[in-house]
Amino acid sequence: MQVEQVVDTLKAELPTLFEKDISYGIYTKGVYFQDPVNKFQGKINYRIIFWTLRFHGQLFFSEIYFDLHDVNQTALDTIVANWTVRGILRVPWKAGIFFNGYSTYKLDENNLIYQHIDTWDRQPGEILKQFLGKS
């Protein structure tokens, strides 16, 4: 697989990750994932986290978006995607959520993603506090 194919797949699929499933052909069987609240290994678990994002996104939010700003190869074995998550919670006061982050993807010798690390611009507790106030 070519790195350009991986970048193009991420560009095409990440903006709709709350709406439909992604394809998993660009990831290794043992892909490692980490964000500020989760850490696991394996493509099965990776599939579960994306299913969970879609499920909870539809269940708890009247609107939820993954705004992809850019995806770039920053080194021979590294791709970085910059993004924003924003949405409106299904509560009477219509609390909003908004946070920025970036995903760092590491590629193996076959240009498959073996590691995906998400970094957020604030702590998970700060994000949860957004649910308590009015948007």
C-alpha positions in Angstrom: 0.0 0.0 0.0 1.2 3.5 -0.7 1.3 6.2 2.0 -0.9 8.4 -0.3 -3.6 5.8 -0.2 -3.6 5.8 3.6 -3.7 9.6 3.7 -6.6 9.7 1.1 -8.5 7.0 3.1 -8.2 9.0 6.3 -9.2 12.2 4.6 -12.3 10.5 3.1 -13.4 8.5 6.2 -12.6 10.6 9.3 -15.2 13.4 8.7 -18.0 10.8 8.7 -16.8 8.6 11.6 -19.9 9.5 13.7 -22.2 8.5 10.8 -20.7 5.4 9.2 -18.0 2.8 9.8 -14.5 3.3 8.5 -12.6 0.7 6.5 -10.0 -1.3 8.4 -7.7 -2.4 5.6 -5.2 0.3 6.3 -4.5 -1.0 9.9 -2.5 -3.9 11.1 -4.1 -6.8 13.0 -2.4 -5.7 16.2 -3.0 -1.9 15.8 -2.4 -0.1 19.1 -4.8 2.8 20.1 -4.4 5.4 22.9 -6.3 8.5 23.8 -6.7 10.3 27.1 -9.3 7.8 28.3 -8.7 4.6 26.4 -5.7 2.3 25.7 -5.9 -1.1 23.9 -4.4 -3.2 21.2 -6.0 -5.2 18.3 -8.1 -4.6 15.3 -11.2 -6.1 17.0 -10.9 -3.6 19.8 -10.3 -0.8 17.3 -13.5 -1.7 15.5 -15.3 -1.7 18.8 -14.1 1.8 19.7 -15.4 3.2 16.4 -18.7 1.4 16.8 -19.0 2.8 20.3 -18.3 6.4 19.0 -21.1 6.1 16.5 -23.5 4.5 19.0 -22.9 7.0 21.7 -22.8 9.9 19.2 -26.3 9.1 18.0 -27.7 8.2 21.4 -26.4 11.2 23.4 -26.1 14.0 20.9 -28.7 15.7 18.7 -25.7 16.9 16.6 -22.2 15.6 16.6 -19.4 16.4 14.1 -15.8 15.4 13.5 -14.3 18.3 11.6 -11.1 17.2 9.9 -8.8 20.2 9.3 -5.9 18.4 7.6 -4.0 15.1 7.2 -0.3 15.2 6.4 2.6 12.8 6.2 5.1 14.4 8.6 7.8 11.7 8.4 8.4 8.6 6.4 6.5 6.5 9.0 4.1 9.2 10.4 0.8 10.7 9.4 -0.8 13.4 11.5 -4.5 14.4 11.3 -5.7 17.7 13.0 -9.4 17.8 14.0 -12.2 19.2 16.1 -15.1 17.4 17.7 -18.2 19.5 18.3 -21.8 18.6 19.2 -25.0 19.3 21.0 -26.0 17.0 23.9 -29.6 15.7 24.1 -30.4 17.6 27.3 -33.0 20.4 27.7 -30.3 23.1 28.1 -28.7 21.8 24.8 -25.2 21.7 26.2 -22.4 21.8 23.7 -19.2 20.0 23.4 -16.1 21.3 21.6 -12.5 20.2 21.7 -9.6 20.1 19.3 -7.1 17.3 18.9 -4.7 15.5 16.6 -4.2 11.9 15.7 -0.7 10.6 15.2 -0.6 7.4 13.0 2.6 5.3 12.8 3.2 3.2 9.7 5.0 -0.2 9.4 7.2 -1.3 6.5 4.0 -2.1 4.5 2.6 1.4 5.1 -0.1 0.0 7.3 -1.1 1.8 10.5 0.2 0.0 13.6 -0.3 2.8 16.1 -2.9 5.5 16.5 -2.4 8.0 19.4 -5.0 10.8 20.0 -4.0 14.0 21.8 -6.7 16.4 23.0 -6.3 20.1 23.7 -7.8 19.7 27.2 -8.3 17.1 29.9 -11.4 14.7 29.7 -12.8 16.3 32.9 -12.8 19.8 31.3 -14.7 18.4 28.3 -17.3 16.8 30.6 -17.8 20.1 32.3 -19.1 21.5 29.0 -22.2 19.2 29.4 -23.2 21.1 32.6 -23.5 24.6 31.2 -25.6 26.1 28.5 -24.0 26.3 25.0 
